Amino acid sequence: MTHHHDKPFKCPYCEYEMELSTAVEDDSVVPHPGAISICINCGEAGFYAEDLSVRKITPDEYALFDDETKSLLARIKLLCLSNIRIS
């Protein structure tokens, strides 16, 4: 399910502005603080903050991800970067 945010939010890495998000696996999931967001422009992952803006993941937080999550994030980033850039 595509979720329309009340206000646009920017990628904390490339500043690309987004107003929609889509769950990867479970259509009933909506953005919530602490959930991972991936920018469709640069492929970087961030965390949703309390106000549903997106913030960068710190190196310490990234280190806590299991290998499967790190691999998935790397593959998603490569897919995003292999497509035509939006901005």
Secondary structure, 3 states (H helix, E strand, C coil): CEEEEEEEEECCCCCCEEEEEECCCCCCCCCCCCCEEECCCCCCEEEECCCCCEEECCHHHHHCCCHHHHHHHHHHHHHHHHCCCCC
